[in-house]
């Protein structure tokens, strides 16, 4: 612990007992769950560090949080869903100002809880703040567009977007702040009420933000509970009172939760799920550039990203050059602590090193070789990235989303091979393609855009900028998340229509002039 810079040290175990229901921070006095860090487990005799404890809350309190959100929405008549746009914006602006004050603590906990390096932890926090600010601005634009009456076929209409109801929000461990808030923030600002349960890893970092939520929003708008997903989410979903399931995680979790809802046809879904994003390196690719992009794409945060490159297809004419350079670059990477800003850091899940080792052994038993010299070197909390070649469809790593530092490589003579792989895959989020010849790239891109939702030309797959749509086909996503699209995903078009006659025009003028309605108005927030 002596080598840890003073500002990043965990001085004492964090005994977190607070949760937020109905606008009130309360104390939990029941059973607690341990929150551990694997950062210092570099040998078998070292046990994970106990970072802190969080409430392991009961089903009764989960339902209390649900009732709080339901009461706050009040069948669309509650204070929050009927509040004026500028008032909701003021609440969100207050929240983001209070959130910024907790940057240092949240960044430190991101490093300790999930092993994300300092640079990326800071980027995650700052990007989240930018996302909230951009969402507020986009919401203003949306409101301005809804301030104009339309008149078609003798029917006058004022069309706006309205909230959907009560949202259950479940975020992922790999981006426990950014991707969680990419669900939570647009859901809230559109007038929905929410229940939010943090991920198993990356849970303590939510604690410093409880006060900001409590002070910024009316009672019941945001309810934050802690505990096991099965214990918390099961009774909430079984109640049938959830209108939107917002989840970033695995499709199996999404399916299980959907199946609990008694009226699935009424359940809206906003899901970001798994992916198996390939890279396709054509024979005319700039190999050095492709290698650098594939290093970043496969191994940023140890490959623990849904947008990571998880399988590489390399044209046989450049296979040897690419593999030699790629394997050399991988072996030059250093494992370090998050505050040392290394690309490779310890894996946060204690079971992950065994899973990665099992994938490597399965592949090598079925004919693959570890191309890089250090591939598969293991510590208790880490497995050094293994570049595997040749990989075939009998191997687990061919189909499974490995979510960790193992890189399967396949060579091809005809580009139909990676395209056929993508067509047969359960996933359809993104692809990276590396090449220069426009006459070759054009037709390939025309195929790829019908298999995935983002084609990255000569660059690694990624989520940002957040203004661009983030979604996927097949098992990779339901709905679209971006600053623009997320507001629409958590709302529905709704409008007031009237026959275009003098009586109705007089009524509408009166409502507008008297400001008796938050919906029927022609003013907007600058």
N, C-alpha and C positions, 0 to 999 in steps of 0.2 A: 504493500500500500504506500510505501515511502516514495515511489517513483511517480505516483499520481499527482499531477499539479493540484495545488491546494484548492483552487476554485472548482475543481471537478470531483473532489472527494465527497463521499457520503459519510458524514460525521457520525450519524447514529441511525438506527433502524427507524423507518417511517411507519408509525402506527396510525394508519389512516382509518378513521371510524365514521366519517361523515358521508351523507348522501343527501340528495335534493328531491323533495316531493312537495308539490303544491306551493312552490315559492319559498320553502322553508328548509334551511340546512339543519338536518337532524343528526343525532349521534346513534350509532349502532352499538349495542352492548352484547350481541350474540357471537356466534362462531365467526372466525376470521380465516381467510386464505393467505398462505405465505406467497410473497412475491420474491422471486429469486433472480440473481444475475449470474450468468455463466462466465463472465469476463475473466475471472481469475482462476478458472479451472483448467490450467494448462497441463495437469498431470492427474493420473488416476487417483492419487491420494488426496486431492483437493476437492472439497465439497463446494457446491454453489453458495454464493454469498446471499444471506438473507437481507434483501433490501428493505422489506417492509411487510406490512399486513394490510389487507383490505377486507371490507365486510363480505361475508358469504351469506347474502340475504335470502329470505324465505319467500315462498310463493305468495304468502299473505301480503307482504310488502310490495311484491311485484304487481299484484292486483290493485293495491292502494295507489301505486304510481299510475296504473292504467286508468283508474277511476278519476284521478286528478286531471289527467289529460283529457278524458272524456267530458268531465264537468267543465273544463276550461273551453273546450270547443263548443259544448252545449248545443249540439245539433246545428252548428253553423251560426248560432245566435250569441256566442260568447264574446267577451271583450276583445280578444285577440283576432278572431276571424272577421269581426266587423269594424275593427280599428281602422282609422284613416292611414293611408299609405305613409305619409310623412311621419306619423307617430310610430309605426313599425320600424321605419328607417332610423328614427332617433334612438330607439331601443337597441338596434343592431350597432349603431355607431358608438353608443355608450359601452356595449360589450367589447368591441374590438379595442377601444382605448384601455379598458381594464385588462384585457388579455395581454396586450403588449408589455405591461408591467411585469408579467410572469415569464418573460422570454428566457431568462437565464436559468431558472429552475426547470422549466419544461425541457429545454435543450439538454441539460445535465441528465435528466431522467430518461430521455430518449436514448442517450448513450448507454446508460447503465442497464436499462430494462431490455432493449432489443439489440444492443451492440452496433447501432448506426454511428458512423464516424462523425466527428465534430462538424465538419463542413456540411455534410448532408443533413445532420440534425438541425443546424442553423437554417439551412435552406428550406427544410420542411416547415419550420415555424414561420419563417418570413414569407414563404409561398402561401401559407394558409392565411396569413394576415392580408396579403395582396388579393387572395381569392375572395375574402369577405368584402373588401373594399370594392373590388370589381363587380361582385354580385349586387351590392347596393346600387352602383351606377347602372347596371343592366336592368335592375328592378325599376329604376326611374324611367328608363327608356320604354320598358314594357307598359308602365302606367301612362306615359304620354301617348303611346299608340292607342290606348284604350279610352282616351278622352274625346275622341271624335265620333259623332253619330254617323251611321251609314243609312242610306235610303235606297232600297231596291224593290221594284214591283209594288210600290205603294206601301211598303212596310219599313218603318224606321227602327233602327236597332243601335243599341250601345253595347258593344262586345268587350268584355274584360276576361281576365282569368281569375278563378276563385279557388280556394283551398279544397283539398280532398277530404280532410278529416284528421284522424289520429294516426300518427306514424310511429312504427317501431323501428329504431335505428340501431344497427349492429355493424361496427367497423372492424377492420383487419388489424393484425398485430404489426405488419410490416410498415404501414403508414398510419399509426394509431391516431395521429392528429389530423394530418392533411386529408386523407381519404375519408375519414369519419366525418370531418367537418364539411367535406364536399357533398355529403348527404344531409347532414344536420342543418347547416346554414340555409340552403335554399328551401328546405322543408319548412323551417321556422318563418322565414321572411315572407313566404307566400300565404301565411295565415293558418298553417296547420299547427297542431299541438303534438308533442313528441314524448316518447320514452326512449332513453338512450342507455345502453349497457356497453361499457368499454370492453375491448378485447382482453383475453387472458394475459397476453404479454403487451406491455404498454398501457397498463392500467393506472399506475401511480401518477403518471404525468397529467392525468385529468384532474387530480385532486386540487392543484393550485388554481384551477379555473372555475371551481364550484361557486366561489363568491361572486365572480363576474356574471355567471348565469343567474344567480339569485338576485343580484342587484339590478340587472338589466331588463328582465322580462317579467310580465305579470305572472301571478301564481298559476301553476299548471301547464304553462306553455312549454317548459323544458323540465323533464323529470329525469334525474340521473341515478341509476341503481347499479349496484355491484353484486357480483356473484357468478355462479355457474350458469352457462347459457341454457342448459336444459331446465334448471330450477326456475330461472327467471322468465325465459321466453315461452316455455310450454303453456303455463296457465294464461298468459297474456294472449297468445294466439288462439287457444281453445275458447276464449271468451267470445270470439267473433266480433269484438269491438275495434279491431285494428283495420283501418282502411288502406294503409300502405305499409308493405314490408320493404324497408330499405336496408340492404345488406351488401357488404363487400366481403367475400370469402369464398367458400367452396360450394359448388352446385348441390352436393349432397345435403349440406345444411339448409340451403334454400328450399329444397324439395321437402325435407322433413318438416320445416316450419309451415310451408304451404299446406301440407297434408293435415296439419292440426286445425286449420281454420275451417269452421263449419260451413262457410259460404265462399268457397274459393273464387267463384265467378265475380264476387264483389271486391276481391282483394287486388289492389294495384301493386305492381312489382317494380322496384328500382334496384337492379342487381348488377354488381360488378363481380364476375366470377373468374375461374381459372383460364389459362391460355397456354398454348404450346407454340409460341411465335418462332417461326423459322427465319434464318438468313439464307439467301441464295447468292452465291458468289459466282458470277459468270466468268468466262475465260478471258474477257478483256477488262476485268475489274482492276482498279488501282489496288494492288495487293497490300501495300503498306497501310493505306488508308482503311481498307477493309479489315485488316488485322486489328488496328487500333479501335475501330468502331465495335468490332466483335468482342474485344476484351472488355470494353465498357458495357456493351449490351449483355454479355453473359455473366459478368462478375461484379458489377456495381451492387453494393450491399449483398455480396456473396450470391447473386442470382436470385435473391428472395423478393422478387417483384413479379407481378403478373405480366408486366410489359417486358420482362427480360427475354433475351434471345435464348431459346431452350433447345434448339437443334440447328446444326449448320449443314447446309448442302453446298458442296464445293465442286466446281467443274473439274473433271479428271485431268484436263490439260494444265491446270494450275494447282492441283491438289498438293503435290509435294512441296512446292514453294510456300503455299499458304500454311500447311501444317507445320513445316519447319519454323517459320517465323512466328506463327501463333503460339506453338508449344514453348518456344524460347521466351516469348514475352510473358506467358503465364508463369513460367518458372522464375522469372525475375521479380515477380510480385512478392511483397512482404506482408506477413501477418503482423498486425499491431493492435494496440488498444485504440478505441475510438478517438480519444483526444490526440493521438499521433497522426490522425488523418490518413491512415493507410486504406487502400481499397478493400483489403481483406481483414475482417474482424471476426471474433468468436461468434459462433452460432447461438442464438438466444434460446432455442428449444433443446433441452437436454437429450431428447430422443433423436434429433436430426443427424448427428454424426453417424449413428448406426444405420439409419435409413440410407444415407448417401453411400456408406461403405457397402451396404447390401446391393444397391444399384450397380456399383462398380464391379462387385464380385459376380453378379448375375450376368453382366455384359461380357466380362472377360471369360467366364465359363462357356459362353456361347460364341466365342471367337473374336471378340474385340480385344484390342491392345491399348494399354495406357501409353499415349504418345509422348507426354512430357515426363521428364525424369522424376519430378517430385509428386506427380499425381497420386492421390490417395494417401499421402502421409497423414497420419491421424494423431490428434490429441484428444483429450477427453471432451473438449468443447469445440473442436474444429476438425474438418477434413480438408487438406490442401486440394485445390481444384484439379480434377482429372479430365484430360482430353482423351476421349475414347474414339477409336477408329479401327476397323470399319464397324459400323452399327447396322443391325438389321431388324426386321419387324418381329423377331422372336424375343427381343430384349425388352425388359420393362421400361428402360429409359427411352425407348423409341416412341412410346405412346404416353407414358405418365408425365405429368407436370412435376418435374423434380424439385423445383423451388429451393435450389441449393447449388453448391459448387461442383457440378459435374456437367461436362459438355460433350454431347454425342455429335459425331461428324459422319456424314454420308457423302460419297462422291457420286457424280452423275455425268452421263454423256449427253443426254437429252433433257431439256428443261421440263419436259412433261413429267419427269420423275418427282421433283418437289411439288409440282402443281397437283399431281395425283395424290400425293401425301396429304396436302392441305385439304383437298376435296373430301378425302376419306376421314379426316380428323374430326373429332367431336368439337373442336374449338375453331374460332374464327375471329380473333382479335386484330392482330397486325402481322406484317411481314417486312423484312428488310431485303432489298435487292441491290446488288453491287455490280455495276457495269457502266459502259460508256457509249455503246453503239445505239443511237436512237432508233434505228430500224429494227433492232433486236428487242430493245427494251419496250417499245410502244405496244406491240401485240401481247407481250408477257404481262405488262401492267393492266391491259384490258381484261385479262383473265383474273389477275389477282384481286382487282377491286370488287369482283363478284364472289370472292371467297373470304375476304377479310374486310375490316372497316377502315384500315389505314395502311397504306403502302409507303414505306420509307425508302427514298431513293438515296443510296450511298450514305446511309446513316443508320444508327441503331434504333430499335423501337423505343418509344417513350410515350408518356402521357401528355406532356405539355406541348406548347403553351395551353393554359387552361381555357383560353377562349375557343380552342378547337374542340370538336366533338370527341368524346371518349366513350366508346361502346364496343360491341362485338356481335358476331353472328353465333348461331348454334348455342353451345353451352357456355359461351364466354360472357354474355351480358343480356340483360333485359332493360330497356330504356337507355337514354343517352345522358351522359354527364358532361357538362361544360358550364362555364359561367352563363352562357345563353340557354343551353338546353335543359339544365337542371331545374331552372325556374318553371319550365314547361312540364317537366316530368313530375313535379310535385304540385301540379295545379290542373285545372280543367277549364275549357272555354265555357263561359256562361254569359247570357245576355238578356237584356230587357227589350222586348219588341212591342211596337204599337202601330196601328194603322195610321197613315199619314193624313190626319185630319185636324181641323182647328181645335177641337176639344182636347185631343191628346197633346197637341203642341203646347197648348196653354198649361196643361197639367205638368208637362216636363219642364217648361220654363219656370213654373212656380217652385217645383222641387229643386231645380238648380239654383234659383235666386235665393231661396230660403235656406239652402244648404242642409236640407232635412235628410239627405241620403249620402252615405259614403260611396255608394255605387254609382248613382246617377249624378254625375258632375262632369264639368268640362275643364276644370282647372287641373293642374298637375304640379308636381314637386320639381323644382329646378336643381 
